[in-house]
Amino acid sequence: MAGRPYRRHRQITVVSLLLLVLSMTFGPTPSSAAGTEWWVPTARPAPDSQINVTGAPFTGTDSAGDVRGFVDAHNHLFSNEAFGGRLICGKVFSEAGVADALKDCPEHYPDGTLAIFDYIAHGGDGRHDPVGWPTFKDWPAYDSMTHQANYYAWVERAWRGGQRVLVNDLVTNGMICSVYPFKDRGCDEMTSIRLQAKLTYDLQAYIDKQYGGTGKGWFRIVTDSTQARQVIGQGKLAVILGVETSEPFGCKQVLDIAQCSKADIDKGLDELYALGVRSMFLCHKFDNALCGVRFDEGGLGTAINVGQFLSTGTFWKTEKCTGPQHDNPIGTAASAAEKDLPAGVEVPGYDENAQCNVRGLTDLGEYAVRGMMKRKMMLEIDHMSVKATGRVLDVFESASYPGVLSSHSWMDLNWTERVYGLGGFVAQYMHGSEAFRAEAERTDALREKYDVGYGYGTDFNGIGDHPAPRGADTSNPVTYPFRSADGGSLVDRQTTGARTWDYNTDGAAHAGMIPDWIEDIRRVGGQDVVGDLLRGAESYLGTWGGTETHQAGVNLAKGAAATASSQEWNPVTSYAAGRAVDGDPATRWAADWSDDQWLRIDLGATNLVGRVTLDWERAYGKSYRIQLSADGRNWQTAWSTTTGDGGLDTARFTGTPARYVRVQGVERGTQWGYSLHEVGVHSG
């Protein structure tokens, strides 16, 4: 971490020995948590998993007042309750104990033959030893798709190893639930989301009991960044609730017809916020009424495309990308899921030169984005199509809204600087150490430029692989015990029941192996990468805090007098200049079909002007200027472009006193004229 600046904000007596001997002889041994070792519970269940980490968790802040710690920006603690409750086997915790929590689904007995989702999504035949506690012969494992990886004691080990932020994404998918043959509950997505939120609070209470009562445990659900800073300063784990589901608020689309309304979106956002949710995805896996998705690859991609058809009546559709960003190539490998298609229906082929989803952010999707902004929530752009992501970033840039997250490598890396420029946060998927280092290096210069930390998204219980073992014979294996990244704790091999995991031979089998994985990254990638990860908590909270304190800027142009060089004539609808400043995104100004056209706005008085936003209709300006004037006669160009591409543009420039603002068209981007839904003028 040397040379990389932090972002600022902000004596034993004979009597006591005798008492100790007596207490050990005549009563239960008191945990040292009652004294100075506050991190050791007074009432851990027995039997239970071991933690295998010794030493005090680091507390407080650094010399700059910044919190320290790792961020798991994308995990699914309770996805065993999703998809009908039988796709992910095992529980995060159980009042009946570890033997009840860590057991396989009944249909996986005797040999895993009916672990159907494993071989649909992952290949193979799904066969495995189903016995969990206490032997754990075959699971959890780095390549297991359907077994619990987030047992609470394993999460505890991650915390003890330096993790200070955990985003628990409440997750489900109604279509996967409906086609999966084994289930013990219904498939309504919001019902599952509510249950998972409740269980997260139940887990907090379960851990609190081990430490003596409400508020005393290490697992703390937080609902604002100030709470999170307090929790992390105490050395505990700040847990944030997020949502990742395919049809939020019931917003699916069937044959391109939305099945939800703006009222459904408002009601849904209000409910999620009341549950404590502070970040969410608007689309995931399937195109919905809000946005198009970034595709999946391989056999899994084929299976999800089948699900897309069964859910929406349409397969994914592609087009050529217009910029350097692109969506993932669609998986076309054969999948057992294809048997679920109606007779005569086949998954289509795709042009390898057309890798972008035709579907972007819909009008309802933009309404949801702006609704999240009003509620000061953070938006996850991973899983959004390139077209949808571009529009979201346009909207956020037009309002200088920092609440954007990319939590597990599902964003095209070409968006990274725009995310950092807004004040957003980026985390990488839990790749193996070599791959993690490589991706981190690709964006290292940008983290240096914007002075930000880094995160990881483990996606445990999210139906994905995790880092495989590099082998005990590798040239630089993880050696046990090792010091945690902060140097304060000693980490040994992790044992649960009769099984002991070694990262070199087992890889990242469960959440408790996170400290081991980070040590592997240190050995492969060096201390600088780990240093960036230790700054992750501060950067994540910086994004969250900026989102909470964001104030919508006053639009000086709203309702102002406007004139134009021309307006397109229409016998039914007016395209007058005033339509571009009436505050209604459904109306617009449209000019005649020639290059040299302008729109002038009279602010009514001199104001400091430093930002102008332009929401183009399909007829956009490829080359145009933003000009300012104090008297309406003498003009100066404050900003210009020759590479406009339509959509929502934001022009930023040094604040300048002006009463009049003019959009001067130079060259059209289409055969039509210039057409603007809305122009916003702001001080900064």
N, C-alpha and C positions, 0 to 999 in steps of 0.2 A: 504493500500500500504506500510505500515511500514515494514521495514526489507527486502523489495524487491528492489534491485538496478535497476536503469535505464540503458539501453544500451546507451552508449555515441556515438557520431559521431565526433556530433557537438552541491463679495458682491453685492448685488442687489441694484442699485441706484433708486431714485425717478423717474428720467427721463426714465430709462429703463423700470420701471414698468408701467409708463404712456404709453410708446410706445407699450408695450405688450397689454394693455387694448384697445388702439386705433386699433391695428391690429385685435384683436378679434372682435371689433365692426364693422369695415368698410371693412374687407376683410376676405378671408379664413384663418382658423387657420393654422399657419405654423407648419409643423412637426418638432419635436425636432431633427430629423435627420439632419436638416440643421445646428444644433449646435453640441452638444456632443453625442446625441443618433443616431449615424451613422447607426445603425441596423434597424431603423424605416423608412419605405419608405415615400417619399414626395408625392407620387401619386398612392396609392393603389386603385384599382378599387372598386367601390361601386355599388351594394352590393358585398360582398366577404366573405369568411370564416374568422373566427377569429383565432388568433394564441394562445392566452391564456397563454403566457409566458412573464414575465416581468423581467427586469434586463439585464445587458450588457453581451453579449457573451464573453467568455474568449479569450484573444489574447496572442500573444507572445509565448515564450518557457519557459520551467522550468529551474531550476538552472543548469541542466546538458546540456542545449541547445537543449533539445528534444521537439518536438511538442507534444501536447496532443489532445485527442479526440477519439471518437468512429468511427469505420469503418463499413459501410454497404458494404460488399464486393460483394454483388450479388443482384441487383435489376433490374427491367425492367420498366423504366419510360414510354416507348412508345410502349408497346406490344399491345395497342389498335390499332396500325397501322399494326400489324402482322396478319398472318393467314387469309388474305383477308380483314381485317379491321372491322370485325363485331363479333369477338369472345369475346373480352374484350370491355365492353361498357363504354363510358365516355372518357373524354380527360384530359390530364395533365393541360392544360390551353387552353383558347380561347380568342381571341381578342373581341369576342362578350360577354364575361363575364361568370360568374360562372354558370348561368342557362343553358347556351349552353354547357359548359364543362361537367357538372355533370348531364347528362340525360341518360336514358337507351337506348339500341338498340331498334329500332322500332318493331322488331318481338317479343320482350319481353312483349309488351302490348297485352291485358289488365291485364293479371295475371301471366305472366312468363311461360305459358305452353310451348312455343317454345324456352325456354332457354335450347336447346338440349345438349350443351356440359356439362352443370351442371350435368345433370343426367347420361350422359355417363361416366363421369370421377368421379362423386361424389355420385351417387345414388340419391334416392328421385325422385320427379317429377318436380323439377325446379321451382315450383310455387312461386311467390313473388310479392310484390307491386313494380311495375317498377318505380314509381315516385322517382326521386332523389331530386335535389334542389326543394323546400326548406325543404321538410318534412323528407326525408331519412328514411322512416319507416323500410325498410328491407335491405337496402344496403347503404354504404359498411358494410360488416360484416366479422368477422373472418373466417367464413366458406363459404363465397361467392367465387366462382371460376371465375366469368365472369364480375365483376364490378370494375371500376377504384378505385384503392387504393392509387394512387400517385398524387392526385391533388397537384399542386405546393405549395399551402399554407400549406398543410399537411407536405410536405417535408421541408418547411421552419420551421415548428414547431420542426421537428426532429433536424434540424441544431441548432435552438435556445436552444434545450435541450442538446447539446454537441456533436452531430455528425459532424465530420470534413472531412470525406472521403466518397464518394458515387461512387460506380462502377455501371455505367449504362450499363448493358448488352443488346445490340441490339439483338433481338431475333425473330425467326420465324420458321415455319416448313411447307415446301411446300406440304407435303402429308396431314397434318391436314387441311391446307387451301383447298386443292382440294376436300376433302370429306365433308367438312363442307358446308351445303347448302346455308348459308347466307354470302354474300361477296359483296364488292363494288370495288374490284380491282383484279389484277392478283396475281398469287401465286409464281412468281419468287422470290427466297430468297434474292438475292443480291439487287434487286429493293427495297424490304422492308427494308433491312439493310441501304441502302443509305438514304431512307426517314427518318428513325428513327434518323440517325446521324444528318441530316439537322434540324430536329425538336428539337434536343437537343441544337443546337446552336441558334435556334429561341427562345427557352425558356430562354436561357441566355440573349438574347437581350430584351425579354419581361420583365424580371425582372430588367435589367439595366435601362429601361425606368422609372420604378417606383422610381429609386434612382437618377435620373438626368442625365443619359447618359452612354455611353459605358464604361465598366470596373468598374462601381460603385456598381453593385449589389452583393449580397452574393453568387450567384450561378456561380462558375468559372470553366469552362472546362480547364483542364491542360493536357499537352502532355509530360511533363517530371517531374521528382521528385523535381527538384529545384523550378520550378513553383509551385508545390504543397506545398512545405514548405513555400514559400512566402505567398500563399493564406491562409494557415492554421495559420501562424503567425499573419495575419491580423484579424483572428477570423472568416474567411469565409469558405465556403464549397468547397473543391476540388473535381471536378467531373472527373472521368476517364471513357473513353469509352472502353467497351469490346464487344465481339461477342459470342453469344451462338446460334448456328443453326445446323441443322442436316446434311446439305450437303454443307459445305463451299466450295467456288470456283467451285461449280457444281460437287463435288467429291462424288457422290452417287455410289453405286455398284448395278448392276442388275445381278442376278444369279452368283454372285462372280466375275463379270467382271467390272473393274473400268471404270467410265465414265468421267474421267479427266486425265490430264497429268501433268508432272512436270512444263511445261510452264504455265498451268492454275493456278497452285499453286503459282508460282512466281508472276504472274500478279495479282492474288487475294490478296496476302500478301502486295504487293506494293500499291494496291488501298486502302486496309484497313488502312495501316499505314498513307497514305496521308489524310484519313478521320479523323485521330486522334486516331485510335484504338491502344491500347497498351497491351491488354490482350485478349485471346480468348480460346474457346474450339475447339477441332478438331472433336469431335463427340458428339452427343446428341440425346438420345432416340433410334435412329435407327443405326444399323451397317452401316458403309459407306466404301468408298474406302480407308480411312485413318486409321480407327481403329474400334474395337468392343466396345460395350457399356456395362455399368453396368446396370443391368435390373431394371425394375419397378415391384412393388408388387401389389397384390390385383386386383380389377376390372380394375384399371387404367393400370396395367401391361398387362392384357389381351387385352385391347383396343390398347395399343401401339404395342404389338406383332402383332396384326392385321395390324396396320399401317406399321410395318416392312415388313410384307409379301406383302402388296399392293405396297410398295415403291421399294422393292428389289427382290421380287420373292422368298424369303426364310424367314422362321421363325427363331427366335433365336435358337442357338444350344449350348448345354452345355457339359462340361466334368468335371471329378473330379479335384479338385484344388490340386496343388502340394505344397502349403505352407499354412501358417496360414491365409492368406488373402483370401477372397471369395467375389464373386459378390452377389447382393441381390437375394433371392429366386424369381423365376418368378411368377408373379401373374397368378393364374389360375381360379379366380372367374369369373362367367359369366358376359358378357358385351354386351350392346346393339350394340357395334361396330361389333360384329361377323356377323351381318346380311349383312355387306358389303363384306364379303368373297364370292368368286365364289361358285356356287353350288358344293357340294361334297368336299369342302375344310374345314378342321377343325383345330383349334388351337391344337397343339400336347400336350401330357402330358410330364412331366419332372421328372427325377430321383432326389429325394430329396438329394441324396448323391453326386450329380454332380451339383455344384452351380457356376461353372466358365464358362464364355463365351469362346468358342473355338477360337474366333477371337481376336487377339491382335493388335499390331501396325504393319501395313503393310509397305512395302518398300516405297510406296508413302507417308504414314504417317510419317515415319522417315525422309523423304526428307522435309516434311512440318515442322517437329520439328526443324530440323537443319536450315531451312529457317527462322524460328522465332528467333532462336539464332543469326543468322547473323544480323537480324534487331533489336536485343535487346528487343524483346517482351516477355511478361510473358505468360506462358502456364497454362491453367486451366486443372487439371487432374480429377476433379469431372466428373462423367458420363463416364469416360473411364473404360473399363474392367480391371480386375486385371492383366491380361496378358499384356495389352497395357500400363498400369501404370508402371508396373515393368520395361518394356523396356525403357520408357521415363526417369525414374529415373536413370537407368543404363547410358543412353546417357548423362544426365546432370551431373552425378557424374564423368564420364570419362573426362568431360571438366570443372569441378568445376563451373557449371553454376547455379546461385541461383534463376533464374526466374520461380519458380514453385508455384502455388496457389491451395489451396483447399478451396473453398469459401462458401459451404453450406451443409456440412455433407454428401456428396456423395462419399467420399473416405473411404476405409476401414481404421479404426483408427490404424491398425498395420503399416501403411505407415508413421505415424506422425513423428517418429524420423528421418527417411530418409529425409523427407521434411525439417524439422528444421536443420538437418545436412548440407543441401545444402545452407541454408540461406533463405528458402522459408517461406510462410505465410499461416496460417490456420485460418479459420473462421468457426463457427458453424451455422447451420440453425436456424431460429428464432423459436426454440421450446418454449413451455411453461416454466415458470421459474423453476419448479422442474426438468424437463427433461434437460433443459439447464444447470442447476447446475450439474447434474449427469455426463453429457458428459464432461463438463469443468473439473470436478474433475478427470476424467480418464486420462486426458492429462496434468494436472497441474504440475506434477513433471518434465515433459519434458519442459514446458515453463520456469520453474525455472532453469533447467539445461542449457538451451540455452538463458536464459535471454531475452525473447520475450513477447510481448503483444498478445492480442487475438482479434478476430473480430466476427461479426455476418453477416449472409447473409439472408436478409429478404425475398428475392424472391417474393416481392409484384408484382402482375400482372403476376405471373409465374405459375398460375393454381395449387396452393397448399393451404392447410389450414394454418392458423396462430393461435397463442395461444388463447385458449378459456378462457372465464372468470372463475376465481376461486370462484366467488360468494362473495356477500357483507357480508355474514356471516362467511367467513373464519377467522381464528384466527389472521391473520396478513395482513389485506387488505391494499391496497394503500390508504393513506389518503390525501385528497386535502385541500389546496394546499401543495405541497412538494418542497423541494429544489432540484435543478438539481444535478447531480452527482458531479460536480465541486464546488457546493455550492454557485454559483454566481447568479443563476436565480431562480425565483419562478414560478412553473408550476401548473396551475389549470386545471380543466376539460375542454376538447376541445369542442367548439361549431361551427357548420357550419349550417347556416340557422336556422331552428327551432329545430334542433337535437343537444343534448349535449351527448357526449360519456363519460362513466365512465369505466375505465379499469376493475374494479371489476365485473361489470355486462355485459360489452360489449367485453372484451378481446382486442386483437390487430386488430381492425377493419380496420385500414388504417395506412399509414406511419406516420401520426401525432401522433400516439399512442406509438411510439418508446420510448420517454422519460418515459412514464408511465410503459411500459414493463420493462425497465431497473430498475426503482424504485421497481417493483415487484421482480425482480431478487435480488436486494439488500436486500429486506426483507426476501426472501426465502433462498438465497444462501450466503449472507454476503457481506461485503465490498471488500474482496479480489478478488472475481470474477469481480466486477465492476471496481476495480483497474486495473486488467489485460485488461479489455475492454478499459479503458481510455488510455492505452499504445498502443492501436491498431494502431493508426495513425502513430506513430513513427516506429513501426515494419513493417507495410505495406510499408512505404516509404524506409525503410532499404532494403527490398527485391527489390523494384523497382530501387533504386539507385545502388545496387550491380549489377543488371542486366544491367543497362546502362553503367557501367564502366567496365564490364567484358571484358577481353582480351583473345582471343583464344591463348592458349599456343603453343609454337613451338614444333612440333613433331620431336625430334632428330633422330628418326628411319626412317623417310620417305626417301626413296631412298638409305638407307645405305646398306652396304654389309651384306648378311645374308647367313649362312650355317645351315645345319640340319643333324641330325643323319641318316635320311632317307627321301625319298619322295615316295609317291604312284605313280606307273607308270600308264600312260594313253596314248594311241596312238594319241589322239586328243588334249587334254588339258594338259598344264604343271602345276604341283603342286609343283614347286620348292620353296625353302626357300624364295627367293626374292619376291615371290608373296604376302607374308605377310607384306611387307614393301614398296609396290609400290604405296600406296595411293589410290588404286582402291578397293572399298569394294566388287566388284563383283568377284575378283580373290581370291585365297587362297593357303596356304601351307597345304599339307596333308601328314602325316607320315604313315609308315607301321603300320599294325594292331597288335601292342604289346605295353606294358605299358611303358617301359624304352626308351623314345624318347626325343629329345631336339631340340630347335631352338636357334641359337646364332646370335646376331646382333652386328656388329662392328660399333660404332658410329663415327669412324675416328679420334677421339681425346677424351681426358678426359673431361667429363662434370659432373655437379652435377645432379644426378638422384634421384628423389623422388616420381615418379608416373609412373606406367606402366598400360596401358589399353590393354585388350585382347578381340577381337570380335570373338567369337567362331562360327564355323559352327556347324551343328548338332552333329558332333563328337567332344566332349569336354573333358576337363580334370576334373575329380572329385577330384584328389589329384595332386597338382603340386607346384613347387617352382619358385620364381623369384630370380635369382642369379646375382651377380655383380662381375666384375673383372677389375683390372687396366691393367693386362698384358695378359689376355686370358688363363692363366694357373692356377692361384690361385683364387678360387671362394669363395664368402661368400653369404649365404642366407639372403636376405633382407626382404622376405615376403613369406608366404606359406599358403595353405589351404588344408583341407581334405574334404571339403563339397561343392566343386564347382558344379554349376548347369547349366552351359552353358550360352548362351547369351553374354552380354557385361559385363566383369569383370573389376574392377578398383582396383589395388593394390597401396596403399599409405604407405610410410615409410619415415623414417628420411633421408633427403637428403644426398647422399653419392657420392664422386667422383668415376667415373667409365668410362672406354672406352667401355667395353663389357657388354652386357646384355644377360642372358640366361633364357629361359623358359624351365624348367626341368620337364618333365612329370613323375609322379610316378604311378598313377592309372587312367585308362580311365573311362569315364562316360558311354560309350556305347561299343558295340561289335566291333566297327570300331577303327581306330587309333585316333590321335589328328589332328584337322584341324582348322586353324586360318585364318579368312579373313584378319585381319589387327592387327598388334601390334603397339602401340604407346608408345613412351618413352619421358618423360617430366621431367623438372627440379623440378617442384613442383605442 
